[in-house]
Amino acid sequence: MNLKNVLSMAGAAVLLGATAFAEPVTLRIQTHYASEHPTGKALANWVDDVSVMSNGEITIEMFYASSVVASVETFDAAINGILDCDATGGAYQTGKNPAFQFVGDIMGGYDTPWQQYSWLYYGDGYAAAQELYNAQNMQLIGWAIYGQESLSSSRPIAGFQDLEGWKFRSPPGMETEIFEELGASPIVMDFTEIFTALETGIIDGADASGLANNVGLGLYDIVNHATFPGFHSMPSDHLACNKDVWDGLTEQQRRIIDTAWQKLAFHIALYNEKANAEAAAKLTAEGVTLYDWSPEDRAEFRRAAQVAWEDWGTRSPEAGALLESHKSYLKDLGLIN
């Protein structure tokens, strides 16, 4: 064999080694979103991205609409090996540790998804949150934030003064405490009960989702007032994996999953910003009144939120540490004094 052939074979071997992947791996992941929901569709694109980027060596078996276990049980299912990863959100896990409130929905903190992502990647958020997840033998991979939610109401809701005596559907947790501080009457109820409660006057309004999602749910067939842009709640969905499973992947596999997830997060925020703007124009044309709260009213809400933050910050050492991290970064951004 001549020198040219030897060098050619050596070069091919080096190239093959540089591009070879580890043994094929399959990850079982559950989301609470339905496959036809915009976020469900984005997750399907993420699954495809991971498959293509890994040359088919990483297969993700995605279970939609909490089809394996209940949404609140997804995290435990990943811990216990029933699933490998959880694509729901940290707010479901406040019963494990109140600190999960500060990675699930900070409530009244950041104004935009980009500010909140910035805390995760350019504040000390990722490291601070990782301690919380690792203590449960889970690894936080990243967030997906669809933006501020809008309040829907059967009566005007132009500022915090209108919250006095306002009865509305609220999710459990910190939100009820904030709105009670401002004089509202939050009522915790299941999502499926909202429509009947609005139609019968049991509640005046609801905290359900973002404006475009609320349109899709049909809320504005019943009520004709809403806050937009929102200010009170901006949930962050997460991708969190069993730490043993995550550590068992190669560095290349981990990079692919993480990079593809950051693309998903970027597109979810962009998609919802466009969808909400289109929904706002449609609703305005149909006679629904949208209220953009003044800086003064937003500051009043943030003040009430900070009262609840401080209380939640005392509930565990991890909650206190995450709260201090957020407060420091919010000050850097000029959002709190």
N, C-alpha and C positions, 0 to 999 in steps of 0.2 A: 504494500500500500504506500503510495507516495505521500509526501509531506502535505500537499494540498488537500488530499482526502482526509488525512488525519486531522488537520486544522478545521476542515468543514464539519466533521463529525463532532469534534470538541465544541465548536460553536453552537451546533444544534443542541447538544446536551446541556450547555449553559443556558440557552434560551428556554428549553423545556423545563429546566429546574426553576428558572425565574418565573415561569407562568403557571407552574403546577399548583393545584389546590390540594387541600387535605381531603380526608375521606368525606364523602357526602354526608350531610347532616340535615335532619328534619326538625323544625321547631313548631310546636303546637301553641297557638296564641289565640286568646279570646278577646273580642271587643264587645262592648254593649251596643254598638251601632249596627243597624240593619245594613245588609249589603247594598240596598238601593239608596241609602242616605248618602248625601255628598261626602261625608267623612268616610263612610263605608266604601265608597268608590275610590277615594284617595288611598285608603288602606290596600285595596286590591291593586292599585298602581304600584304601591310600595312593595308588595309581595312580588310583583313582576320585575321591578327594578332590581331587587335583591337576587332574584333568580338569574336575570340576564348578566348582572355585574359579576356574579360568582360563576358564570359559565354553567349554571345548573347544579352547582355543588351544594347550594343552600336551598332547601325547599321549606316554605312556610305554609303550614296548614292553618288557615285562618277560620276561626269559628265566630260567626256573626250573631248579633242579637242575643248574646248571653245564652247560647244554645247548649253549653256543657254544664255550667253552674250559674247561679244568680250573679248579677253584676258585682254585688258587694263581696261575693265569695271568690272572685277571680284571683285576687292577690294570694289568698291562702291556697288555692288550687295550684298556683305556680310554685309556692313554697313547698308544697307537699308532693310535687311531681305529677299531678294529674295533668297539668299544663306546663309549658316551659316559660311562657312569658304572659304578662298582663298588659293589655292595651285598653284599659278603662281610665281611671284617674285616681290620684292620691286622696282626694276628698272622701272617697269611700272608706278610708282606713283610719279615720279619726278615733274610732273606738280602740284601735291598737295603741295609738299614741296621738295626742292632740296636735303634735307637730305636723301631722299630715295635712292639717288645714292650711298651713303656710306653703305647701307645695301643690295643693289642690285648687284652692280658690282664696286668694289673699284678701278679697273683699275691700273695695274702695282704695286699692293701692295704686297700681300702674294704670295709665290712661290707654295705652296701646299694647298689642301683642309684642311689638318690637322692643318696648321698654322692658317688658317682663322677660322676654328671651335674653335681653342684654344682662339682666341680673344673673340668669342661669349661666351664661357663657363668659361674661366679662366682669361680673361681680365675683364674689366667692360662692355664688349660689350652688354651682354644681358640686363642689366639695362639701359644702354644708349639708346639702340634701342627701348626698351619697352616704354620709354617716348614718342618717336615719334609715335609709333603705338597706344598707349593709347589715345593720343590727337585726334585720328580719331575714337575713341571708338572701336579699334581693339586690339587684343592680339596676339603678336608674340609667336608662339609655338616653332618653330625651323627652321633650314635651311636644304637644301639638295644641296650639291655642287658636280658637276660631274667632276671638274678639269679644268685645263688650256685649253683654246681654241687655235686652230692653224690657222694661216693665210695661205691661199692658193693663189698661184700666177702663172702667165704664164711666169714670168721671175725670175731670181735669187733674193732671199731675205735673204742674208746671214748676214746682219747686218744693223744698223740704216742708214748707208750711202746709202744703196739701197732703202731707203724710199723716197729719193728725187724725186719728180714728179710721184711717184707711185700712180696710180688711183685705188681705191678699194671701194667695197661696205662696208659701215659702218652703224651700227645702230646709231640712233640719240643720242645726249647727249654728255657726257664728252669725249668719244672716239674720236669724230671728232676734238676736240680742242687739244688733245694730239698729234694726228698724224699730224695735221697742224703745230704744234710747231716743229716737226721733218722734215718738208718739204714735206710730202705726200699730196695727194689730195683725201680726203675721200668724197664719194658720198653716201648720204643717199638714200636708195631705199628699196623697199619691198623685202622680202626674195624670193618671187616667180620670181623676175626679174633677179636674179643673173645669171642664166644659159645663157639667151639670151644676157645679157650684156657682159659676158665673151666670148661667141662665136663670137660676132660682134666687140670685141675690145673696147667697150665703157669703160670697166674697165680692169685693169691688174690683179686684184685679188679680194679676198673677205675675210671678216671676217664673218664666218658663224657659226661654232661650233667646237667641239673637233675633233681630227683627225679621230677617228672611225666613228663618225657621218658624217663627211665630205665624207668619203668613201661611206657610205650608201646613201648619197645624190647624188653621182655620180660626184662630183667635179673633181676628178682626172682622169675622162674620158676626161676632157677638158684641165686641166692644169697639170703641172708636177713639181711644186715646192711647198714646204710647210715648215713652222716653226714647229719644234718639238724637245724637249718638248716646250709647249707654255709659254708665259710670260706676255702677254699684257692684258688678260681678263679672269676672272674666276667668272662667274655669280653665284649668290646664289639664288636658288629657296627657297620659304618660305612656311610654313603653318601658316596662320594668321586667327584667328576666331573673329567673332563679340564678343565684350567683355561681353555684357549682356548674350549671349549664353554660353560663356566660364565660366563666374562666376556662371551661373546657374547649371553647372555640379557639381557632388560631387568631393571631393578631390581624391577619388579612380578613378573615371572616367578620371579626368584630368591626373593623374599619368599614367594610361594605355595608353592614347593617346600620351602623351609626350614620354614615354619609347619606344613605338612601332615606333614613328617617329625617334628617335635617332638610332634605328636599321636600319630603311630605309636609313637614311643619311649615315651611315657607309657602307652599302652594295652598295649604288650608287657610292660612291667614289672608293671602291675596284673594282667594276665591270668595271668602266670606265678606271681605271689604267691598268687592264688586257687587255681590248678591244683596248685601244690605242696602247699598246705595240705590240699586234698582228697585228694591222693595219700598224704600222711603219715597221715591218718586211715584210709584204706583199707588201707595196708600194715600199720599197727599192728594193725588188726582181724584181719589175715591171719597175724599172727605174725612179721612182719619187725621186727627190733629197730633202732630209730633212735637215733643217738648225737648229742646236742648237746654239743659239746666245751666244757669249762669255760673261763672267762676265762684261767686260767693256761696251759692247753694251747694255746689260741688265740694267746696271747702268745708261746709257745715256737715255734709255727709261724711267726709274723710275724718273730721273731728270725732264723730260718733263711732266711726270704724276703729279709730285708734283706741278708744275706750275699750272696745271688745278685744282688740289685738292684745292690749296689755294684760287683760284678764286671761286670755288664752295662753299668753306667754308664760304665765305662772304655773301652768298645768303639767309641764314636764320640762326637764333641763333641755331637751332637744327642741321643744317649742320655743323656749326662751332664746336659744342660740339662733334659730332660724329667724325669729322676729328681729333680733338685733341686726342680723345680716341684711334683711329687707329694709329696715329703718335707715341704716347707714347708706344703702344704695339709693333709696328714695330721697334722702337729703342731697346726695350728689346730683340727682336729677332735678332738684328744686321742687319736688312734689310735696314734701313736708318740711317744716321748719326744724 
